[in-house]
Every structure is written in structure tokens, then in C-alpha cells.
Amino acid sequence: MAFVIPSRNVPMEAKFFLGLHRSKWADIHVTLSPILLGLTAWHIWMSRAWVTKSAKKLFGERWQKALWAISGAWLVVVFTAWLIVKMK
């Protein structure tokens, strides 16, 4: 996050990075982020045997509750980030 593309009262040239306007970067981000989320979900699904085995090893008999808690925590984090972005 070392580079910020300005959005307000700056010269038009400052709103470009690598030849693309800031709105084009937003379009790319909006397109690629659901694809990445889908690929991540697919990867976890394909690794479910390993995930289950590792959870059983780490959490013992409470492995299912632990996986539900971890999944729920991720949903809370994503929802909170979404809310923060929407409030701006």
C-alpha cells in the first residue's frame, strides 16, 4: 500500500498509474476480487481432507466447533471491512 492514486484536486496526470486511470484500477479490483475469493474457497474445498485431519490433530474432539468458529470469525472480519468501506 505504498502508492496512493489521488482522487480529488490534483492534476489529471496524477490520477494515472502504469498508464491506467484510477477508475480502471477500481474496475480491475472489483472484477478480480470475487474471482480470487472463489479460487480460495475452491482451494480450501479441495484440501478439506487435510483441513479436517489437521483440525482433529490440533483441536481434538472439538475440531468441528473450532472450524465453525474460525469460519465465523473470517465472516465477521470480511463483513466489518465491508461496512467500513461502505461508511466512507
C-alpha positions in Angstrom: 0.0 0.0 0.0 2.9 2.3 -0.6 1.3 4.0 -3.6 -1.9 6.0 -3.5 -3.7 7.3 -6.6 -5.1 10.7 -5.7 -8.9 11.2 -6.3 -9.6 14.9 -5.7 -8.0 18.2 -6.5 -4.9 17.1 -8.3 -3.8 17.4 -11.9 -5.2 14.8 -14.2 -1.8 13.2 -14.8 -1.6 12.3 -11.1 -4.7 10.1 -11.4 -2.9 7.5 -13.6 -0.6 4.6 -12.6 1.1 2.4 -15.1 -1.0 4.0 -17.8 -4.4 3.3 -16.3 -6.8 5.8 -14.7 -7.8 5.2 -11.1 -11.3 4.2 -12.1 -9.9 1.5 -14.4 -7.9 0.2 -11.4 -11.1 0.1 -9.4 -12.8 -1.9 -12.2 -9.9 -4.4 -12.3 -10.1 -4.8 -8.5 -13.9 -5.3 -8.5 -13.5 -8.0 -11.2 -10.6 -9.9 -9.8 -11.6 -9.9 -6.1 -14.6 -12.2 -6.4 -12.5 -14.5 -8.7 -9.8 -14.7 -6.0 -12.4 -15.4 -3.3 -13.9 -18.2 -5.4 -10.5 -19.7 -6.1 -9.7 -19.5 -2.4 -12.9 -21.3 -1.5 -12.3 -23.9 -4.1 -8.7 -24.5 -2.8 -10.0 -25.0 0.7 -12.7 -27.3 -0.5 -10.2 -29.4 -2.5 -8.0 -29.5 0.7 -10.8 -30.5 3.0 -9.3 -33.8 3.9 -6.1 -32.1 5.1 -8.1 -29.4 6.8 -10.1 -32.0 8.7 -7.1 -34.1 9.6 -5.2 -31.0 10.8 -8.1 -29.7 12.8 -8.6 -33.0 14.5 -4.9 -33.1 15.4 -4.9 -29.5 16.8 -8.3 -29.3 18.5 -9.1 -32.9 19.4 -12.8 -33.8 19.9 -13.8 -30.1 19.4 -12.4 -29.9 15.9 -15.8 -29.2 14.3 -16.7 -26.3 16.7 -13.2 -24.9 16.2 -13.6 -24.9 12.4 -17.0 -23.3 12.7 -15.6 -20.6 15.0 -12.7 -19.9 12.6 -15.1 -19.7 9.6 -17.4 -17.4 11.6 -14.5 -15.2 12.6 -13.5 -14.7 8.9 -17.1 -13.8 8.0 -17.1 -11.2 10.8 -13.8 -9.7 9.6 -15.0 -9.6 5.9 -18.4 -8.1 6.9 -16.7 -5.5 9.2 -14.3 -4.5 6.4 -17.3 -4.2 4.0 -19.1 -2.0 6.5 -16.1 0.3 7.0 -15.7 0.8 3.2 -19.4 1.5 2.8 -19.4 4.1 5.6 -16.7 6.2 3.9 
